[in-house]
Amino acid sequence: MPRKAPSKIALQAEAALQKKLVRIGSDDALYLRCFRTGNGRQLALNRVNAGIDVWTEPVWEHATPFQAMRKKRYAADENRISTLEANASRLWKGSAADYWRFPTLGDLDAFIDWYRTL
């Protein structure tokens, strides 16, 4: 089965994240790029979707300007992409996580500026 290449928008989002966050995880993780803030909060970017899709630690309740952009809250016992386990373990099963879709790179950038303050 051929591997799906990263989307153009995801590569742009990845470049933006690398400017503001610390890269964690393996470069072998084709479908994800994982990062952490200076305070240790983790974030993972889905690299193959056509949009800007991101997992974060559960912060939706505090993310007032961004709440409409959250697609799902994963309960601690819900399955999600297995690559998170080795690359961003705080977002893996056993911990709750929020899954977001940002309409623009500007929206992602504003969210990251906010997320870094937590």
N, C-alpha and C positions, 0 to 999 in steps of 0.2 A: 504494500500500500504506500503510495507516494506521500511524502510529508507535505503538509500545507505550509506555504511560505508566509512569513509575517505580513500583515497588511501595511499599506503605506501609512495610514493614520496611526497605527500602533507603533511603527518605527519612529514617527514624529513625536508621539507621546513618550516613548522610551527615552529619546534624546532629551526631552524636557525634564523628565524625572531624574535623569542622571546628573543634571545641573544642580538639583536641589536636595537629593537624597543620597544615602549611602547604598551602593549596590550590594546585595547579598545573594546567595544561591549560586547554582552552577550555570555556566554558559551552555551546558548540554541540554538544559531545559528549553526545548524549542518553543513550546507553547506559552511560556511565562517568562517574565523578567521580574525579579523580586527586589525590593528595596526596604530600607528602614529609615526612620527619622533619627535625628540626633538623640531623641528621648527613647528610642528603641521600638516605637510603634512600627509594625510591618504593613506593607502594601505590595500587592502583586498585580501586574499588568497582563491581561490576556493579549497575546501578540498576534493571534490569527483571526480574531473577529473583525468585522468590517467597521466596528465602532470603537470607542474608547471605553473599554470595560475593565474595571478594577475591583479587586477585593481589598477590604481594609478590616482592621479590627472594628468591633461594634461601636460606632460613634454617632449613628443616625440621630439619636435623641438630642444631641448637642449641636448638630450641623444645620441649624435653622436655614441659612441661605441656600443650602444644597439638598434639602430633604426630598424634593421632587425628583432628583436624579438617582436616588437609590432604587434599584430594581428588586432587591430581595434581601431579607435577613436570613442567613443560615443559622439554624439552631445548632447547638454544640453537637448534637447527635446526627445531623444531616450530612450525607455524603457530598463531596465536591471534588474537583479535579485532583487526582492523586499526587500530581507533581508538587502541590503545596506542602505535602508532608516533609519532604527533604529540603525544600527551598525557602519556605516561609511558614514554619511550624505553628506559629501563633494564629494562622489563618486556616489551619487544617482541622479536620474533624476532632472534636473534643473541646473546641473553643467556638464560640459564636463568631460570625463574620458578616459584614455587609458587602453586598455586590452592587456596584454602581455602573451607570452608563452616562458618560459626560458628553453632551452634544457637541462641544467644541474644545479645542486645545486651551482656549482661554478659561473655560469652565474648570477644566482639570487643573490648570495653573493656580487659579484662585482657591480651589479646594486644597491643593497641596500646601499652599501658603498657610491656610488655616490648620490643616492636619499637623503640620510641623510645630504648631504652638501647643499641642496637647502634651 
